[in-house]
Every structure is written in C-alpha cells, then in structure tokens.
Amino acid sequence: QLLTLPPEIGALQSLVELRLSHNDLERLPAEIGNLWSMLTLQINHNRLSMLPPEIGDWSSLTELFLASNKMQALPVQLGLLTLLSRLDIDNNAITSPPAEVVARGSSDVVDFMRRICDAKYTGTLNLSGKALKVVNAEVFDIDGLQALNLNDNMITTLPDSFQKMTLLTEMNLANNQLSTLPPSLACCKFLRKLVISGNRMVSLPAEIGALVRLEQLDYKQQVPLLSPPETILERGTE
C-alpha cells in the first residue's frame, strides 16, 4: 500500500502507462508532470483530494481513471488534454466542473476546462448553451476577464463574487432562470454591455445604477417588469 509517490518518478519520461490503483495516496508530486509520454493513468481507489496542475503537460494522455477518491474539483489544466477520450471520476464528490458537464462525458469536461484556460489569455469566456445550473468559482477568479457569456443555460442564481471582475466590459446572461443579480455586480465599473433578457426578474436590480459606463442594457424578461416603470425604461441607460 503506497502512501506517497517519490518525486523521482518524474525521471521516467518514456513511461506510457502508470497503474496506482488501490493504494493510500493522498497527493501526487508536481514532478509527475514530467511524464510527457503518458497515455494512461490508473489511480482509482486512493485518497486523492486533488490533481497537480502539472498534469496539463501530458499532451498525449488518452485515458484517466480517478474513480473512488476524495476529489471535489478537477484542475482546469485538464482542458489542455485534447486527446483525452476516457475519463472515469465515479464515486468522487466533484462539484467543479458542474455535474451537468461531467454527465456529458470526457469531451465536454475537456471543452469546459479548455474554455476557462483560454479565457486567462484571451479575456473572453464563452460558456453559453452548456445547460449550466451553477457557475463555478473558477470563473470569477480569471484575472483580466473582459467578456463573459453565460447565456442560454439554466442558471437560477449567481454567486456574489464579482469583486475581481473590475475589467469586465461585456456580460451576456440572457435566457436563464435568474430572478435577481448579486450586489457585487456594482464592482464592474467598466461594464458597457449587459444582456439580462429572457430571465425571471420582476424588477431590475438596483446595482445596475452603479454601472456608470453602461451603454447597452437588454432587459426584456419572461414576465413584465414592475420596476422601474416603462416610461423610465424607454429613456435607455441614462
């Protein structure tokens, strides 16, 4: 029963398959990222709570078996594993990515994570049409994000976590199930375009009043708005 994996394993750079199932491993050393030729990793039935981000260096990986560990989140670096065709994460308490993404299989998981990875460089994150019910914390930790598209999902609430999104200029939340917006939206001082149409709001959140640079607001809801009055809405974002 292995309790730890020595960092020297990183020297086995020609290794293509590693079987570590049914041990008591709680973590993997960062040096494991040096196994660039890895095709298959079997590490079921251990005590892992996370994977090192260096796993994103395994560009040839096709199979990853992580069932029956203690993982709650997968690293966004999985988005770099474009050849991954089989991912087994059964019997974990995974909340990130969301269950609705995991249920659609490894290709959707990789695509979801890749979009988050790419957003760190492009400043744009598009998670529209993913059937999302929740938005994970990783989204709100992307430095320098300028455009966020979460439209055409099933999101009922957004976390009050917009404090770091000070550079956001565009956000599309159309066609979800939102009844309000979080107070921290007021931190998005550079927001110029906000699309919230097709939700379930009966009144526009007061936080919109703090968005002094807002130029475009699309607000038509599934039900008529009670506040502000239509006469005010007709005057636009002023």
PAZAPA-4460 file (N, C-alpha, C; in steps of 0.05 Angstrom, whole numbers, plus 32768, in hexadecimal, padded with zeros to 4 digits):
% residues 238
    n_x    n_y    n_z   ca_x   ca_y   ca_z    c_x    c_y    c_z   seq   type   mol
   8011   7FE8   8000   8000   8000   8000   8011   8019   8000     1      Q     A
   8012   8027   7FEA   8022   803F   7FE7   8014   8056   7FF6     2      L     A
   8024   8065   8006   801A   807D   8013   8023   8096   8005     3      L     A
   803A   8095   7FF8   8044   80AB   7FE9   8051   80A1   7FCF     4      T     A
   8054   80B4   7FBC   8061   80AE   7FA3   807A   80BF   7FA2     5      L     A
   8092   80B4   7FA0   80AB   80C4   7FA1   80AD   80D6   7F89     6      P     A
   80B8   80EE   7F8D   80BB   8101   7F77   80CD   80F6   7F61     7      P     A
   80DE   80E3   7F67   80F0   80D7   7F53   80E0   80CA   7F3C     8      E     A
   80C7   80C5   7F40   80B7   80B9   7F2A   80B7   80CB   7F11     9      I     A
   80BC   80E5   7F15   80BD   80F8   7EFF   80D3   80F2   7EEB    10      G     A
   80E6   80E1   7EF3   80FC   80DA   7EE1   80F5   80C6   7ECC    11      A     A
   80DE   80B9   7ED0   80D5   80A3   7EBD   80C6   80B0   7EA6    12      L     A
   80D3   80BF   7E97   80C6   80CF   7E82   80BB   80BF   7E6A    13      Q     A
   80C3   80A6   7E68   80B9   8096   7E52   80A2   8084   7E5B    14      S     A
   809A   8087   7E74   8084   8077   7E7E   806A   807E   7E70    15      L     A
   805B   8069   7E67   8042   806E   7E59   8029   8065   7E68    16      V     A
   802D   8054   7E7D   8017   804A   7E8D   8020   8048   7EAA    17      E     A
   800F   8052   7EBC   8015   8051   7ED8   7FFC   8047   7EE7    18      L     A
   7FFF   8031   7EF6   7FE9   8026   7F05   7FEF   8029   7F23    19      R     A
   7FDE   8038   7F30   7FE2   803E   7F4C   7FC8   8039   7F5C    20      L     A
   7FB6   802A   7F51   7F9C   8026   7F5E   7F9F   8016   7F78    21      S     A
   7F8B   801A   7F8A   7F8A   800B   7FA3   7FA2   800F   7FB5    22      H     A
   7FA9   8029   7FB9   7FBD   8031   7FCC   7FB2   8045   7FDF    23      N     A
   7FC3   8053   7FEE   7FBA   8068   8001   7FC7   8083   7FFA    24      D     A
   7FCA   8088   7FE1   7FD6   80A1   7FD8   7FC3   80B9   7FDE    25      L     A
   7FCE   80CE   7FEA   7FBE   80E6   7FEF   7FC5   80FD   7FDC    26      E     A
   7FDC   80FB   7FCF   7FE5   810F   7FBD   7FF9   8104   7FA9    27      R     A
   7FFD   8111   7F93   8011   810A   7F7F   8026   8120   7F7E    28      L     A
   803F   811A   7F7C   8054   812F   7F7A   8052   813E   7F60    29      P     A
   805A   8157   7F62   805A   8168   7F4A   806B   815D   7F34    30      A     A
   8080   814E   7F3B   8093   8143   7F27   8085   812F   7F15    31      E     A
   806D   8127   7F1C   805F   8114   7F0A   8058   8121   7EEF    32      I     A
   8058   813B   7EEF   8053   8149   7ED6   8069   8144   7EC1    33      G     A
   8080   8139   7EC9   8096   8134   7EB6   8091   811A   7EA6    34      N     A
   807C   810C   7EAC   8076   80F3   7E9D   8067   80FA   7E84    35      L     A
   8075   8107   7E72   8068   8112   7E5A   805E   80FD   7E47    36      W     A
   8067   80E4   7E49   805E   80CF   7E36   8046   80C0   7E40    37      S     A
   803C   80C7   7E58   8026   80B8   7E65   800D   80B7   7E53    38      M     A
   8003   809E   7E50   7FEA   8099   7E42   7FD4   8092   7E54    39      L     A
   7FDA   8082   7E6A   7FC5   8078   7E7C   7FCF   807B   7E99    40      T     A
   7FBD   8087   7EA9   7FC2   8088   7EC6   7FAB   807B   7ED4    41      L     A
   7FB0   8066   7EE3   7F9C   8059   7EF4   7FA3   805E   7F11    42      Q     A
   7F92   806D   7F1E   7F97   8074   7F3A   7F7D   8073   7F4A    43      I     A
   7F6C   805F   7F43   7F53   805B   7F51   7F58   8052   7F6D    44      N     A
   7F44   8056   7F7F   7F45   804B   7F9A   7F5E   8054   7FA9    45      H     A
   7F61   806E   7FAB   7F76   807A   7FBC   7F68   808F   7FCE    46      N     A
   7F78   80A2   7FD7   7F6D   80B7   7FE9   7F73   80D3   7FDE    47      R     A
   7F76   80D5   7FC4   7F7D   80EE   7FB8   7F66   8103   7FBB    48      L     A
   7F6E   811B   7FC3   7F5B   8131   7FC4   7F5E   8145   7FAD    49      S     A
   7F75   8142   7F9F   7F7A   8154   7F88   7F8F   8147   7F76    50      M     A
   7F91   8152   7F5E   7FA6   814B   7F4B   7FB8   8163   7F48    51      L     A
   7FD2   815F   7F45   7FE4   8176   7F41   7FDE   8183   7F25    52      P     A
   7FE0   819D   7F23   7FDB   81AA   7F09   7FEF   81A1   7EF4    53      P     A
   8005   8196   7EFC   8019   818D   7EE8   800F   8177   7ED7    54      E     A
   7FF8   816B   7EDE   7FED   8156   7ECE   7FE5   8160   7EB2    55      I     A
   7FE2   817A   7EB0   7FDC   8187   7E96   7FF3   8184   7E82    56      G     A
   800A   817C   7E8C   8021   8178   7E7A   8020   815D   7E6B    57      D     A
   800D   814C   7E73   800B   8132   7E66   7FFB   8134   7E4C    58      W     A
   8005   813F   7E39   7FF6   8145   7E20   7FEE   812C   7E11    59      S     A
   7FFA   8115   7E17   7FF4   80FC   7E09   7FDF   80EB   7E18    60      S     A
   7FD7   80F4   7E30   7FC6   80E3   7E41   7FAB   80DD   7E33    61      L     A
   7FA3   80C4   7E33   7F89   80BC   7E27   7F76   80B0   7E3C    62      T     A
   7F81   80A5   7E52   7F70   8099   7E66   7F78   80A1   7E82    63      E     A
   7F64   80A9   7E92   7F69   80B2   7EAD   7F54   80A6   7EC0    64      L     A
   7F5D   8095   7ED2   7F4B   8087   7EE4   7F4F   8091   7F00    65      F     A
   7F3A   809F   7F0B   7F3C   80AC   7F25   7F26   80A3   7F38    66      L     A
   7F18   808E   7F31   7F00   8086   7F41   7F08   8080   7F5E    67      A     A
   7EF5   8086   7F70   7EF7   807F   7F8C   7F0F   808B   7F9A    68      S     A
   7F10   80A6   7F97   7F23   80B6   7FA6   7F13   80CA   7FB7    69      N     A
   7F20   80E0   7FBF   7F13   80F4   7FCF   7F13   810F   7FC1    70      K     A
   7F11   810F   7FA7   7F14   8128   7F98   7EFA   8137   7F97    71      M     A
   7EFC   8152   7F99   7EE5   8163   7F96   7EE7   8175   7F7D    72      Q     A
   7EFF   8178   7F73   7F03   8189   7F5C   7F19   817E   7F4B    73      A     A
   7F15   8180   7F31   7F2A   8179   7F1D   7F39   8192   7F15    74      L     A
   7F53   8190   7F11   7F63   81A7   7F09   7F5B   81B1   7EED    75      P     A
   7F5B   81CB   7EEA   7F53   81D6   7ED0   7F67   81CD   7EBA    76      V     A
   7F7F   81C5   7EC2   7F93   81BC   7EAF   7F8B   81A3   7EA0    77      Q     A
   7F75   8196   7EA9   7F6B   817F   7E99   7F62   8189   7E7D    78      L     A
   7F5C   81A3   7E7B   7F54   81AE   7E62   7F6A   81AD   7E4D    79      G     A
   7F83   81A8   7E56   7F9A   81A6   7E43   7F9D   818A   7E38    80      L     A
   7F8E   8177   7E43   7F91   815B   7E3A   7F7E   8155   7E24    81      L     A
   7F84   815E   7E0C   7F72   815D   7DF6   7F6E   8141   7DEB    82      T     A
   7F7F   812E   7DF2   7F7D   8112   7DE8   7F6E   8100   7DFC    83      L     A
   7F67   810B   7E13   7F59   80FB   7E28   7F3E   80F1   7E1E    84      L     A
   7F3B   80D7   7E1D   7F22   80CB   7E13   7F13   80BC   7E28    85      S     A
   7F20   80B5   7E3E   7F13   80A7   7E54   7F1A   80B3   7E6F    86      R     A
   7F06   80BB   7E7E   7F0A   80C7   7E98   7EF6   80BA   7EAB    87      L     A
   7F01   80AC   7EC0   7EF0   809F   7ED4   7EF4   80AD   7EEE    88      D     A
   7EE0   80BC   7EF7   7EE1   80CA   7F11   7ECA   80C1   7F23    89      I     A
   7EBF   80A9   7F1F   7EA9   809F   7F2F   7EB1   809E   7F4D    90      D     A
   7E9D   80A0   7F5E   7EA2   809E   7F7B   7EB5   80B3   7F85    91      N     A
   7EB3   80CB   7F7B   7EC0   80E2   7F86   7EAA   80F7   7F8C    92      N     A
   7EB1   810B   7F9A   7E9D   8120   7F9F   7EA2   8139   7F8E    93      A     A
   7EA5   8135   7F74   7EAC   814A   7F61   7E97   815F   7F60    94      I     A
   7E9F   8178   7F64   7E8D   818F   7F60   7E97   81A2   7F4B    95      T     A
   7EB0   819E   7F43   7EBC   81AF   7F2E   7ECD   819D   7F1C    96      S     A
   7EC5   819B   7F03   7EAF   81A8   7EF6   7E94   819F   7F00    97      P     A
   7E7E   81AD   7EF9   7E64   81A6   7F03   7E5B   818A   7EFA    98      P     A
   7E49   817E   7F09   7E40   8163   7F04   7E34   8161   7EE8    99      A     A
   7E27   8176   7EDE   7E1A   8174   7EC4   7E2F   8172   7EAE   100      E     A
   7E47   817D   7EB2   7E5D   817B   7E9F   7E69   815F   7EA1   101      V     A
   7E6E   8156   7EB9   7E7A   813B   7EBD   7E68   8125   7EB1   102      V     A
   7E4E   8128   7EB3   7E3C   8114   7EAA   7E3D   8110   7E8C   103      A     A
   7E47   8124   7E7D   7E48   8122   7E60   7E62   8116   7E56   104      R     A
   7E74   810F   7E68   7E8C   8100   7E60   7EA5   8110   7E5F   105      G     A
   7EBB   8101   7E59   7ED6   810D   7E5A   7EDA   8124   7E47   106      S     A
   7ECE   8122   7E2F   7ED2   8137   7E1B   7EC6   8152   7E24   107      S     A
   7EAF   8150   7E32   7EA3   8169   7E3C   7EB3   8174   7E54   108      D     A
   7EBE   8162   7E65   7ECE   816B   7E7B   7EE7   8179   7E71   109      V     A
   7EF4   816E   7E5D   7F0C   817A   7E52   7F06   8195   7E44   110      V     A
   7EEF   8195   7E36   7EE7   81AE   7E29   7EE1   81C4   7E3D   111      D     A
   7ED3   81BD   7E52   7ECC   81D0   7E67   7EE6   81DC   7E74   112      F     A
   7EF8   81CA   7E7B   7F11   81D3   7E88   7F23   81E2   7E74   113      M     A
   7F23   81DA   7E5B   7F33   81E9   7E47   7F29   8205   7E44   114      R     A
   7F0F   8209   7E45   7F05   8225   7E42   7F0E   8236   7E59   115      R     A
   7F0F   822B   7E71   7F19   823A   7E88   7F36   8240   7E85   116      I     A
   7F46   822C   7E7C   7F62   8230   7E78   7F67   8246   7E63   117      C     A
   7F59   8245   7E4D   7F5C   8258   7E37   7F55   8274   7E40   118      D     A
   7F41   8276   7E51   7F38   8291   7E5A   7F4D   82A0   7E69   119      A     A
   7F60   8291   7E75   7F75   829E   7E84   7F88   82AE   7E71   120      K     A
   7F87   82A7   7E57   7F99   82B4   7E44   7F89   82C6   7E31   121      Y     A
   7F70   82BE   7E2B   7F60   82CD   7E17   7F50   82E3   7E24   122      T     A
   7F49   82E0   7E3E   7F38   82F3   7E4B   7F1A   82EF   7E46   123      G     A
   7F14   82D9   7E38   7EF8   82D3   7E31   7EF1   82B7   7E39   124      T     A
   7EDB   82B4   7E47   7ED2   8299   7E50   7EB6   8295   7E46   125      L     A
   7EB3   8280   7E35   7E99   827A   7E29   7E90   825F   7E34   126      N     A
   7E7C   825F   7E46   7E70   8246   7E51   7E52   8245   7E4A   127      L     A
   7E4B   8251   7E34   7E2F   8252   7E2C   7E26   8236   7E23   128      S     A
   7E0D   8230   7E28   7E01   8217   7E1E   7E0D   81FE   7E29   129      G     A
   7E16   81FF   7E42   7E22   81E8   7E4F   7E0F   81DA   7E63   130      K     A
   7DF6   81E3   7E64   7DE2   81D8   7E77   7DEB   81DB   7E94   131      A     A
   7DFB   81F0   7E9A   7E05   81F4   7EB5   7DEF   81FD   7EC8   132      L     A
   7DF0   81F2   7EE0   7DDD   81FB   7EF5   7DEC   820C   7F09   133      K     A
   7E06   8209   7F0B   7E16   8219   7F1D   7E2F   8223   7F0E   134      V     A
   7E3B   8238   7F19   7E54   8243   7F0D   7E6A   823F   7F22   135      V     A
   7E7F   8231   7F1A   7E94   822A   7F2D   7EA6   8241   7F34   136      N     A
   7EB3   823F   7F4B   7EC4   8254   7F55   7EDB   825B   7F42   137      A     A
   7EE5   8247   7F33   7EFB   824C   7F21   7EF5   8263   7F0D   138      E     A
   7EDC   8265   7F06   7ED5   827A   7EF2   7EDB   8296   7EFE   139      V     A
   7ED6   8299   7F17   7ED9   82B4   7F23   7EF6   82B9   7F2C   140      F     A
   7F08   82A6   7F28   7F24   82A9   7F2F   7F36   82AE   7F17   141      D     A
   7F2A   82B2   7F00   7F39   82B6   7EE8   7F42   82D4   7EE6   142      I     A
   7F5C   82D9   7EE9   7F66   82F4   7EE8   7F63   8300   7ECD   143      D     A
   7F5A   8319   7ECC   7F59   8327   7EB3   7F42   8320   7EA0   144      G     A
   7F2E   8312   7EAB   7F17   830A   7E99   7F07   8322   7E90   145      L     A
   7F03   8324   7E76   7EF5   833B   7E6B   7ED9   8334   7E60   146      Q     A
   7ED5   831B   7E58   7EBB   8314   7E4D   7EB3   82F9   7E58   147      A     A
   7E9A   82F7   7E62   7E90   82DF   7E6E   7E75   82D8   7E62   148      L     A
   7E73   82C1   7E55   7E5A   82B8   7E49   7E4F   829F   7E57   149      N     A
   7E39   82A3   7E65   7E2C   828D   7E74   7E0F   8289   7E6A   150      L     A
   7E09   8294   7E53   7DEE   8293   7E49   7DE6   8276   7E42   151      N     A
   7DCB   8272   7E41   7DBF   8259   7E38   7DC8   8241   7E4A   152      D     A
   7DC6   8245   7E64   7DCB   8230   7E77   7DB2   822D   7E89   153      N     A
   7DB5   8222   7EA0   7D9F   821F   7EB3   7DA7   822A   7ECF   154      M     A
   7DB7   823F   7ECF   7DC1   824A   7EE7   7DAB   8259   7EF6   155      I     A
   7DA8   8252   7F10   7D93   825E   7F20   7D9F   8275   7F32   156      T     A
   7DB8   8273   7F38   7DC4   8287   7F49   7DE2   8289   7F43   157      T     A
   7DED   82A0   7F47   7E0A   82A5   7F43   7E17   82AA   7F5F   158      L     A
   7E2F   82A0   7F63   7E3C   82A6   7F7D   7E44   82C3   7F7E   159      P     A
   7E45   82CD   7F97   7E4C   82E9   7F9B   7E6A   82EC   7F9A   160      D     A
   7E76   82E8   7F82   7E93   82E5   7F80   7E9E   82F6   7F69   161      S     A
   7E92   830C   7F63   7E9B   831D   7F4C   7EB1   8331   7F54   162      F     A
   7EBB   832F   7F6D   7ECE   8343   7F77   7EE7   8345   7F66   163      Q     A
   7EF0   832E   7F5B   7F09   832E   7F4B   7F04   8335   7F2D   164      K     A
   7EEB   8337   7F25   7EE5   833B   7F09   7EE4   8359   7F02   165      M     A
   7EF8   8368   7F0B   7EF8   8384   7F07   7EFD   838D   7EEA   166      T     A
   7F07   837B   7ED9   7F0C   8382   7EBD   7EF7   8378   7EAA   167      L     A
   7EE2   836C   7EB5   7ECD   8361   7EA4   7EBE   8378   7E95   168      L     A
   7EBC   8375   7E7B   7EAE   8389   7E6A   7E94   837E   7E5E   169      T     A
   7E92   8364   7E5B   7E7A   8358   7E4F   7E72   833F   7E5F   170      E     A
   7E58   833C   7E64   7E4E   8324   7E71   7E32   831D   7E66   171      M     A
   7E30   8304   7E5D   7E16   82FB   7E52   7E0B   82E5   7E64   172      N     A
   7DF5   82EA   7E71   7DE7   82D7   7E83   7DCC   82D0   7E78   173      L     A
   7DC7   82D5   7E5F   7DAC   82D1   7E53   7DA3   82B4   7E55   174      A     A
   7D89   82B1   7E58   7D7C   8297   7E56   7D86   8283   7E6B   175      N     A
   7D84   828C   7E84   7D89   827B   7E9A   7D70   827B   7EAC   176      N     A
   7D74   8275   7EC6   7D5E   8275   7ED8   7D63   8289   7EF0   177      Q     A
   7D71   829E   7EEA   7D79   82B1   7EFF   7D62   82C2   7F08   178      L     A
   7D5F   82C6   7F22   7D4B   82D8   7F2D   7D57   82F1   7F38   179      S     A
   7D72   82F2   7F3B   7D80   830A   7F44   7D9D   8307   7F3D   180      T     A
   7DAD   831C   7F43   7DC9   831C   7F3E   7DD7   8323   7F59   181      L     A
   7DEF   8319   7F5D   7DFD   831D   7F77   7E06   8339   7F7B   182      P     A
   7E08   8343   7F94   7E11   835F   7F99   7E2D   8365   7F8E   183      P     A
   7E3F   8351   7F8E   7E5A   8357   7F85   7E5C   835E   7F67   184      S     A
   7E46   835B   7F58   7E46   8364   7F3C   7E4E   8381   7F3A   185      L     A
   7E48   8390   7F4F   7E4F   83AD   7F4F   7E6D   83B1   7F4D   186      A     A
   7E7E   839D   7F51   7E9B   839F   7F4F   7EA4   83A0   7F32   187      C     A
   7E93   8399   7F1F   7E9A   8398   7F03   7E97   83B4   7EF7   188      C     A
   7EA8   83C6   7EFF   7EA6   83E2   7EF9   7EAA   83E8   7EDB   189      K     A
   7EB7   83D5   7ECC   7EBC   83DA   7EB0   7EA8   83CC   7E9E   190      F     A
   7E93   83C0   7EAA   7E80   83B1   7E9A   7E71   83C4   7E87   191      L     A
   7E72   83BE   7E6D   7E64   83CF   7E59   7E4B   83C1   7E4E   192      R     A
   7E4C   83A6   7E4D   7E35   8397   7E42   7E2C   8382   7E55   193      K     A
   7E13   8382   7E5C   7E07   836E   7E6E   7DED   8364   7E62   194      L     A
   7DED   8349   7E5D   7DD5   833D   7E52   7DC9   832A   7E66   195      V     A
   7DB1   8330   7E70   7DA4   8320   7E84   7D88   8318   7E7B   196      I     A
   7D82   831B   7E62   7D67   8315   7E58   7D62   82F7   7E5A   197      S     A
   7D48   82F0   7E5B   7D40   82D5   7E5B   7D43   82C7   7E76   198      G     A
   7D44   82D6   7E8C   7D46   82CA   7EA6   7D2B   82CE   7EB5   199      N     A
   7D2C   82CC   7ECF   7D13   82CD   7EDF   7D13   82E4   7EF3   200      R     A
   7D20   82FA   7EEC   7D20   8311   7EFD   7D06   8321   7EFB   201      M     A
   7CFC   8329   7F11   7CE4   833A   7F11   7CEC   8358   7F15   202      V     A
   7D05   835C   7F1D   7D0F   8377   7F20   7D2D   8376   7F1A   203      S     A
   7D38   838C   7F0F   7D54   838D   7F09   7D63   8393   7F23   204      L     A
   7D79   8384   7F28   7D88   8388   7F41   7D93   83A4   7F43   205      P     A
   7D93   83AF   7F5B   7D9E   83CA   7F60   7DBB   83CC   7F59   206      A     A
   7DCA   83B6   7F59   7DE6   83B7   7F54   7DEC   83C1   7F38   207      E     A
   7DD9   83BE   7F26   7DDD   83C8   7F0A   7DE2   83E6   7F0B   208      I     A
   7DD7   83F4   7F1E   7DDB   8411   7F20   7DF8   8419   7F25   209      G     A
   7E08   8406   7F2F   7E25   840C   7F34   7E36   8408   7F1C   210      A     A
   7E2B   83FE   7F06   7E3A   83F8   7EEE   7E3A   8411   7EDC   211      L     A
   7E4B   8424   7EE3   7E4A   843F   7ED7   7E52   843F   7EBA   212      V     A
   7E61   842B   7EB1   7E6A   842A   7E95   7E58   8419   7E84   213      R     A
   7E42   8410   7E8E   7E30   83FE   7E7F   7E24   840D   7E67   214      L     A
   7E27   8401   7E4F   7E1D   840D   7E37   7E06   83FD   7E2C   215      E     A
   7E06   83E3   7E30   7DF1   83D2   7E25   7DE6   83BF   7E3B   216      Q     A
   7DCC   83C0   7E3F   7DBF   83AF   7E52   7DA7   83A2   7E45   217      L     A
   7DA9   8387   7E41   7D92   8377   7E36   7D85   836A   7E4E   218      D     A
   7D6B   8370   7E53   7D5F   8369   7E6C   7D44   835A   7E6A   219      Y     A
   7D39   8357   7E52   7D1F   834B   7E4F   7D1E   8330   7E5D   220      K     A
   7D0A   832C   7E6F   7D09   8314   7E7F   7CF3   8301   7E76   221      Q     A
   7CF2   82E9   7E82   7CDD   82D6   7E7D   7CC2   82E0   7E87   222      Q     A
   7CC3   82F1   7E9B   7CAB   82FE   7EA7   7CAE   831C   7EA6   223      V     A
   7C98   832B   7EA6   7C9B   8348   7EA5   7CAA   8354   7EBD   224      P     A
   7CBA   8367   7EB9   7CC9   8374   7ECF   7CB6   8387   7EDE   225      L     A
   7CB7   8386   7EF8   7CA8   8398   7F09   7CB7   83B2   7F10   226      L     A
   7CD2   83AF   7F10   7CE3   83C6   7F17   7CFE   83C3   7F08   227      S     A
   7D07   83D9   7EFD   7CFB   83F4   7EFC   7CE4   83F5   7EE8   228      P     A
   7CD4   840B   7EE9   7CBE   840D   7ED6   7CC7   840E   7EB9   229      P     A
   7CB5   8407   7EA7   7CBC   8407   7E8B   7CC4   8422   7E81   230      E     A
   7CB9   8437   7E8C   7CC1   8452   7E83   7CDF   8458   7E89   231      T     A
   7CE9   844C   7E9E   7D05   844F   7EA5   7D16   843E   7E92   232      I     A
   7D0D   8425   7E8E   7D1C   8413   7E7D   7D1F   841D   7E60   233      L     A
   7D0A   842B   7E57   7D0B   8435   7E3B   7D21   844B   7E38   234      E     A
   7D2B   8455   7E4D   7D3F   846A   7E4B   7D5B   845F   7E49   235      R     A
   7D5E   8444   7E4B   7D77   8438   7E47   7D88   8437   7E60   236      G     A
   7DA3   8435   7E5D   7DB5   8431   7E73   7DBD   844B   7E82   237      T     A
   7DB2   8461   7E7A   7DBA   847A   7E87   7DB1   847A   7EA4   238      E     A
***
